[in-house]
Amino acid sequence: MSPTAIILLMWAVTYPARLLGLSLGRLHLPPFWLAFLKFVPVSVFAALVVPDVLGSPEWVRRLIACVVGGALMWRTRHLGFGLLGGFAAYWGARVAGL
């Protein structure tokens, strides 16, 4: 199959899905679906982070960093503090030999 045909087929699959997503903003969804869609970003984030943290040989260090970073972000509501605190906790656990 030629590269042009592959690109056109990828466009044919991707474009309608994006168009549908943009058109959902004009629809009035029932309250159940609005409440359901609020949990999608959290679910996607958890699906990306949890396997990387717990599926690693150094899962203890990563778990410590996640807990510290999450606690800092929850307490301060500042992403930068959470990131820096998580990194500091990870490197502290690594230096401590955990």
Backbone torsions as a table, in degrees:
resi	resn	phi	psi	omega
1	MET	NA	139.8	-176.8
2	SER	-76.9	153.9	177.8
3	PRO	-59.5	-35.1	178.9
4	THR	-64.4	-42.1	178.6
5	ALA	-65.1	-39.0	178.8
6	ILE	-63.7	-44.8	179.7
7	ILE	-63.2	-42.3	179.2
8	LEU	-65.2	-40.1	177.4
9	LEU	-67.0	-39.0	176.9
10	MET	-63.1	-40.2	177.3
11	TRP	-63.6	-42.4	-177.9
12	ALA	-64.0	-27.8	178.4
13	VAL	-86.2	-39.6	-173.7
14	THR	-78.8	-43.5	-173.1
15	TYR	-60.7	-48.0	178.5
16	PRO	-61.2	-35.8	179.0
17	ALA	-65.5	-41.4	177.8
18	ARG	-67.6	-40.1	178.5
19	LEU	-62.9	-40.5	176.9
20	LEU	-62.6	-43.0	178.6
21	GLY	-62.5	-39.4	177.9
22	LEU	-69.6	-33.7	-178.8
23	SER	-75.7	-16.1	178.1
24	LEU	-65.9	-23.9	178.8
25	GLY	-65.0	-24.2	-179.4
26	ARG	-89.3	-14.0	-179.6
27	LEU	-84.7	153.2	174.5
28	HIS	-101.5	103.4	-178.4
29	LEU	-84.1	150.4	175.7
30	PRO	-63.0	156.0	-178.4
31	PRO	-57.5	-31.9	178.5
32	PHE	-60.2	-46.6	-178.0
33	TRP	-70.5	-34.8	175.9
34	LEU	-63.3	-42.6	177.4
35	ALA	-66.5	-38.3	179.1
36	PHE	-63.6	-43.9	-176.4
37	LEU	-69.7	-19.2	176.8
38	LYS	-67.1	-24.0	-178.0
39	PHE	-90.9	-5.1	-177.7
40	VAL	-63.7	-47.8	-179.7
41	PRO	-61.1	-40.1	179.2
42	VAL	-64.9	-40.9	179.9
43	SER	-65.8	-42.4	179.2
44	VAL	-65.4	-42.6	178.2
45	PHE	-60.6	-44.9	178.8
46	ALA	-64.2	-39.3	179.5
47	ALA	-65.5	-28.5	178.2
48	LEU	-84.0	-36.3	-172.7
49	VAL	-86.4	-45.3	-172.7
50	VAL	-58.8	-46.9	178.4
51	PRO	-63.8	-32.7	179.4
52	ASP	-71.7	-34.3	-179.3
53	VAL	-77.6	-50.8	-173.1
54	LEU	-86.3	-13.2	-178.7
55	GLY	-94.1	10.6	-176.5
56	SER	-104.2	150.7	175.0
57	PRO	-62.6	-25.6	179.0
58	GLU	-101.3	41.9	-174.0
59	TRP	-63.9	-28.1	-179.3
60	VAL	-65.6	-46.7	179.2
61	ARG	-61.1	-44.7	-177.7
62	ARG	-66.9	-36.7	178.3
63	LEU	-66.5	-41.5	176.8
64	ILE	-60.1	-46.0	179.9
65	ALA	-62.1	-40.6	179.0
66	CYS	-65.2	-41.5	-179.5
67	VAL	-66.2	-45.3	180.0
68	VAL	-65.2	-47.0	179.4
69	GLY	-62.6	-42.9	178.1
70	GLY	-63.7	-40.6	178.9
71	ALA	-65.6	-40.6	178.3
72	LEU	-66.4	-41.5	178.7
73	MET	-67.3	-36.6	178.5
74	TRP	-67.4	-41.1	-175.6
75	ARG	-74.4	-44.2	-174.3
76	THR	-96.9	-16.8	-175.7
77	ARG	59.1	32.0	-178.7
78	HIS	-128.0	118.4	-176.7
79	LEU	-61.5	-40.3	-178.5
80	GLY	-60.5	-43.4	178.3
81	PHE	-63.9	-39.7	178.9
82	GLY	-64.4	-43.5	178.6
83	LEU	-64.2	-49.6	-179.4
84	LEU	-63.6	-40.3	178.0
85	GLY	-65.8	-39.2	177.3
86	GLY	-64.8	-44.1	177.0
87	PHE	-62.6	-43.6	179.4
88	ALA	-62.9	-40.8	179.1
89	ALA	-66.0	-39.3	178.7
90	TYR	-62.8	-50.0	-178.3
91	TRP	-68.5	-33.4	174.8
92	GLY	-63.9	-42.0	177.6
93	ALA	-67.2	-33.9	179.3
94	ARG	-69.6	-42.4	178.7
95	VAL	-66.7	-36.1	-179.5
96	ALA	-73.6	-11.4	177.2
97	GLY	86.3	19.4	178.8
98	LEU	-78.2	NA	NA
